[in-house]
Amino acid sequence: MKLPDLLFRRFASLLLLLTLTSPAQAVSSLQEFQTSIAELISIRTEAYRFAEQHQIIGNSATPKLNRQQSEQLRGIIQQYFAVRARLLPEVEHIAPCFALSAPIRLNIQKPSTTGLPELCTTAKSRMWAPSLNPYDEVGKKTLLDLERGLAAALVLMDSYQIAIAPYAQNAELRYLLNYDVKNTIQLDELIRQYRSGEVHAQLLLASNLVDQYFKMRSESSQTPDANEQYLYALSQSTVWYVNQRKSTRGNPLEITQFILEDFNQQRKVAQNILSFGLSFGFGQMVGLVQTRNGKLNRPDPSTLIQLESEMRPLDILLEKTPFRLTDKMIPGHYGHMALWLGSEAELKEMGAWDDIPAQWQEQVRKGKRIVEALRSGVTLSTLDHFMNIDDLLVLRDQRILSKDYQRNAAITAVQQLGKEYDFNFDVMTHERIVCSELAYVVFPDLDWPLAQTLGRYTISPDNVAQLAMGEMPIFSPIIMYRDGKREEDQLQEKLLALISRVKHSNEIINDARPSTQ
């Protein structure tokens, strides 16, 4: 039977939340903001998977749902809009600052004109562009607010495409939502707002401003604080941001059309993104919201000493953190990969120490021996810091490696330090880098099992683990922890069972979904 009229009425009334224009309520704390982002991503993924499961996507006929399924959909949509309503004030707080007639600009030559909310309240009425100095207190605080608003706006734009568009694109659902309910805000109006050239132009202005600010910080060798890094990484990891940067068009209306066409033309790629709700990089952003600490967090000193004594330079470290949203979103068992660089003595023995810049030599001397790509970029970490995890797998190359090979591999790993995180997730480019890409660049002679994700070739942590399985494995599992406990024997067999089980589960899920070809 068709969806009950009650479902349509409830769903349509919730659409009103998308068009809130009243003055913003008090903006939430950063922790509340992070929690809302994580919840939205989880719920929008559920909404999209429901549309896939019931063949709503690309289906011109109204789906046949029983009462229980209808209630399930209504519950998903209610949750979605409740969370969305919590994020809207973040956007409303800053939107007037990017009035097309006089958008904000950065100016380090004079103090900031004013801060929020005055800056945005009066922006539309001004004939000149207000300025912010990113180095004074008013400018710093205002920029942080702008970064939050932009991140929220970009996540919401992606979320419309994921959670609402599949239902809006169904002709009969769209008709009923438009005309079967008495209200002044119709679905067509919502779609026009989503496609608004003015809205997209404002998003581009805001993105350019924040990009300019981070470029200034980078050129002056200033490291943004953790909150700024989180917000900027969140913006960069949205599909909307990536598509803006892919366009060579200068006219905002042309960019708008390009983005919309890009989604339509790359349907398979888009559905790959939407099916999982987020990309590997996005998973790392929302993964900051965690429900508990890892079972291996803060190990006793003797455990750390033993682990460090067992590891060798160029060992690969894989980890799992099921207490973070990342674990629910990224396909596969392991969610992050890093590389063990080794101690000063070991690096000297292989002849690599003298080729390592002094700043990184000093970090190694302080105990930072793990190279990993985090949201803030590629950095060196201590083993103690890395161990906020439940599972740990250490892999070692079984081949007999010459000293020249080891030296070049270690130097290549060090050369990645300082690079930005690769939010395009493309192993074919090396200006930026994603976590599991470290193995790809450090061991360039290996035939890595790449996957096509986001229209680019990527390598996941589980792809890395695959080279430790099979009849002729290249890597051997040296150390393995599961759920905080160390496995002492049959590591290869246990790894094979673990990866195979997860892969089989994913294949069952994918086979149950309607074809998108």
N, C-alpha and C positions, 0 to 999 in steps of 0.2 A: 504494500500500500504506500501511498505518498506520504511525505512528511506532514504531520498534523499541523493544522492552522496555528495552534498555540505555539508550536516551535517557531514558526515564521514570525509571529508577533513578538515573541521574546527576543529572537535573534535581531529583528529589525530595530527594536527599542534599544538594544545594546549598541547598535551602530551609531546612535546619537553621541556616544562617548567619544567618537572619533572627531567630532566637530566642536568640541568645547572651545569657547572663545572668551570665557569669563576670566577675570584677573587670576593669576596663578596663586595657589595656596603656598604655604611655606614649603620650601624645597627640602627634600629629605636629606638625611645624613648619607655619607658615602657608603657606609655599610648597608643601609637600607636600599640605596641605589643599586649596589652590586647584587643584592638579593632579588630585587625586582627584575633586573636584567636576566639573571639566571632562571627565574621562574618563567619569564616571558619566553625565553628560548625553549625551555622544556615544553611549555603548553603549546606554542606554535608548531612544534614538531609533532605533537600528538594530533593537532588539528589537521595537519597535512597528511599524516599517515592514515587518519580516518577517511579523508577524501580519496586517498589511493585505494584503501581497502574496499570502499564501497563504490568504486569506479565513478566518482563524481568528476574527476579531472578529465576534461576533453569530451565529456559525455553530454550530448544535447538532450537526452531524456532525463526526466526527474528520477533520482535514485529511489529504489524501493527499500525503505527502512521500516523495521517493525518498531513498536512503541519503545522497547528497551534501547534500541539503537538511536532512536530520536532523542530520548532523554540523555543518552551518552553524549551526543553531539551538542545538545543544548548546554550540558554541564561544561564541556570543553570551551565553548564560546563564551559562556559566562565567566569562567576563570580567566580567559584570555583578556577580555575587556576590563575586568577588574584590575588586573595587573597593568594593563595599558593606561588606564586612568591614573594610576600612581605615577607613571612616567611622563604624562603629558605636561604637568606643570614645569618640568625641567626644560621642555622645548618652549613653552609659552614665556618662560622667564627671560629667554634671550632672543626670541624671534624678531622683536622690533629693532634690535641692534643691527640687523642686516637689511634694513629698508633699502631698496634698490637705489633710491635717490641719494642717500648719504650713508653708506655702510661704514662700519668702524674700520680704522686702519691703525697700524703700528707706527709709532714714532718715538725713537729713543733720544731725540734731541730736546724734548720738553716733557714736563710732568703729565701724567694722565689727566684728561679733561675732567672726568668724574667717574664714579663707579656705578655698579648696579644698585638699585633699580633705576636711578635717575638717568643713567646713560641710555637705557633702552626706552624708557618712557618718553623721552624727548627726541629720540632719533628721527622719527618720521617728520617732525615739524621743522627740522633743521635744513638749512640750505648748504651746509658744509659738513664734511665728514668728521665726526668726533674721533679723537686719537687716544691710544693707550700706550703707555710706556711699560714694556714688560719687565723692567727692572726696578720700578718703584712698587710700594706695597699695594696701592690701589690697583695698579696694572696687573700684578701677580694674582691677586684675589679675583679680579674680574675675568682674567683669562681662564682661571680654573673653572669658574662658572660657565664660561662660554664652551670650554672643552666638554663639560658635562652635558650641556644642552645639545651640542652637536652630536655627541655619542648617542644620546637618547633618540634624537631625530633620525639618525642613520639606522639604528637598530629597528626603530618603528617602521621605517620605509621598507626594510627587508621583511619585517614581520607581516606587513600588509600583503606582500607578494606571496608569502608562505601560508598564512593562516586564513586570509579573506579571499584573495583572488580565485582560488579553486572553486569556491562557492559562487562568487560573483560572476564567474565566466559561464556558469550553467544557465542557459536561456530561461528555463522555467523558474528556477530558483530566483534568478534576477528579476523576472517579471513579478513574481509574487512578493518579493521583498520591496519592490518599487510601488506596486499598485494595490496590493491586498491589505495594506496597513495604512491607517490614517495617521500620518505624521508629516511634518514639513521637511524633514531631512530624508531624502531617498538615496538608494544605493547609487544611482547615476550621479548624484551630487558628490557622493563620496569618491567615486571613480574619477570625476573631474578634478577634485582636489588632489588626488594622488598623482594625476597627470599634469598638474598645474605647472606651467613654465616659470611662474613667479616663485613658487615654492622651491623648485629645483634650482633656480638661480640663487636663491638665498642659501640653500645648502652648499652650493659651490663656493659662494663668497665666504661662508663660515669655514669650509674645509681649507680654502686657500689661506685664510688668516692663520688658522692653527698650524698648517704646514709651514708657513713663513716663520712663525714663532719657534717651532722646533728646529727649523733650519738655522735660525739665529743662535739658538742654544748650542747646537752642534758645532757651528763654526767658531764659537767662542769657548769651546771645550767645557761647557757647563752641562752637568747631568741633571735632567729633570727629576723631581722627587717621585716616589713610588705611585702616588695618586695620579700625577700627570701622565706617567708612563702607562698606567692602566687605562686611563681614558683615551689616550691617543691610540694605543694598540687596539682598543675596542672599536674606535672609528675606522681604523685602517683595515680591520678584518671583516668589515661588512661588504657584501656584494656591491652595494650602491657606491661605496667609496672606490672600490677597485674599478668599477665600470666608468666612473667619472674620470679616473686617471688614464684609462685606456683610450678615451676619446681625444682626438686631435682638434676637435671643433672648439671654436672660441665663443660662439653664440650659445647662451644657456638653453634657448629653445631647441637648437640643433642637438645639444648634448642630451636634453630630455628625450628627444625622439630616438637618439642613438641607444640610450639605456633601455628604453622600452623595446626597441627592435632587438637588442642584444639578448634580452630575456627570451623573446619569442624565437629567435633564430637558434639559440643554444638550449633548446628545451631539455635535451638529455642531460646537459651539464647542469642546468638550473635544478632539475629534479634530483640530481646527485647531491647538490648542496641542500636542497629543501628536505629530502628524505631523511638526512641525518640531522637537519636543523642547524648545522653550523659546520665550519671547516676545522681542520686540525688546529689552526692558529686561534680561531674563535674559541675552541674548546679550552685552550690554555688561558684565555682571558677570563671566561666565566668560571674556570676551575679555581680561581682565587677564592670563590665562595665555598667554604668547606664546612662539613658538619662535625668534624672531629679531627684530631691529629692522627698521623699515620701510626701503625702498629710498631714501626721501626724507628719512630721519632725519638731523638735524644738517646741513642744507645750509650751504654757505659763505655768509658775510655778503653777498656781492654778489648771490647768488640771492635772498636774503630781501629785500634792498633793491629789486631789480627787481620781485619779486612785489608788494610793498607799493605800489610806484609804479603798477603796472598795475591794482590793484583800486580799487573805488569803494564808498562807503557803500551798504549794503543788498545787496551782492553775496552770493550764496548759495554756500557751499563744501560739496561732497560729497567723501567719501573712502572708500577701500577698504583693509582691512588683512587680507589673506589668511593672514597668519601668526598670526592669533588664531582661536580657536574660533568666534567670532562669524561669520566669513565662511562657515563650513560650515553654520551653523544658520539664518541669516536669509535668506529668499528674496529674490532680486534681486542686482544687482551691487554697488551702493553700500550701505555699512553705517552711515553716520553723516552728519549734516548740521549745519552751523553757519552763522552770519551774520557778515559783515564789517561792523563798526560804523563804522570810519573813524577818522581822527585828530582831535585837538582843533580844528585849523584847519577841517577839512571839516565838523565838527559845528557849529562857529560859523557857517560860511557858510550852512548850511541853517536856522539859527535854533534848533537843538535844545540847544546846549551849556548854556545857563543853566537848563534844566529837568532837567538830569541831576544827581542827588545828588552831593555832594562826594566821597563815598567812591569812587564809580565814575569821577568825573573824574580823581581821583588815579591810578586803575588805568590809564586810557587814556593819561595822561601817561607812565606807565612802559612803554608799548608793548603793553598788553593791549587788543586791538581786535577779538577774535573772541568773539561771544556763542555759547555752546554749553551744552546740557543734558547733564551728566555724571552718574554715579552719585551724586556728592556734592551735586548740585543744579545750577541754572543759574548759570554763572559767566563771567568774562572770561578769555581765554587769549591768550598771545602766538602769533604765527605760527610761531615756532621750535618751541614746544611742540606745536603742532598737526601738525607735519610728520612725525611718526613714522608714516608711511603709505607705501603703494606707489602708489596712484592718487589724483589730485586733479582735481576738476572745479569750475570757477568759473563760475556762471551770473549773467547780468545782465538785469534787466527792460528789455525793448525799448521799452516805452511811454514817452511823454513825461510825466514825473511833475512835478507842481507842487511848489514848495518846501514848501507846507503838507502835501502828501502825504508827502514825504520826511521832514519834521520829525516828523509824527505816527508814521510807521513807525519812525524811530529811537528816539523816546521809548517806543513800545510795546515795542521790543526791550529797552531798558534796564529797563522795568518788570518784565520776566521774571526779571531777575537776583535771585538769592537764593531763588527758588522751589525747592521740592523736585522731584525726578524723579517723573514720573507713572507709577507702576507699574500703573495701571489702563489706561494707553495710550488714553485717551479724549480726542479733540480737542474734544469738546463741553464739557468742563470746563476751567477755566483756573487753578484754585488750584494745580495741579501741572502739569508740562509735560514732554513727551518731546522728543527731539532734533529730529525733523523737524517737530514741531508749531510750532516757531519760525516757519517760513515761513507756516504757516496763520494764525497770529495777527498777524504783521507785515504780511502782504498779505491783509487780510480780504475784499477785493472780488473776489478771483480764485475761479474755479470749480475747486477742487482735486479731483483724482481720488482720492477716499477709498476705503479698503478696509475690509471688516468683518472684524475679527480680535478674538478673545477676547470676542465678543458686543458689541463697541463699535466705533465708527468711528475708524479710525486712518489715519495717512498715513505712508508709508515714504519713505526717501530716493529710491528709484526712482520713486515717485509724483511727487515733486518734479521729477525729471529729465524726466518725461513732458511737462511744459509747455515744454520746450525742443525738442520734436519736432513733427512734423505739418506741415500746410500753412500754418497760421497760428500759429507758436510765440510764446509770450509772453516766454520767456527765450531768451537767446543764450549759447552756450558761449564764454567769453572765454579761459579757460586750461584746458588739459587735459594731464595727465600719465598715462601708462600704464606700469606696471611700472618706475617710477622715471625714465622718459624722457619728455621733453616732445614733444607732438604739435604741429606747426607749422601745419597746414592741414587743411581739410575736417573741422572739428571736429564740426559738426552731423551729417554723414554718419557719422562714426566713432561718435558717441554713439548714434545711431539703431541702427546695427549691433550695438553692444555691448548695449544694453538689450533689443533685439528677440531677440538670441540667448539671453540669460538667461531672458527671458519664455517663449520657445519651449521651452527645456529644462524649465522648471517645468511647462508645460502637458503635455508628454509624460509627465512623472513622475505628474502628477495623473490623466491619462487612463488610465494603467496601473493605478491603484489601484481596487479595488472600490468601488462606490457605497455611501455611508453613509446615503442617504436612507431 
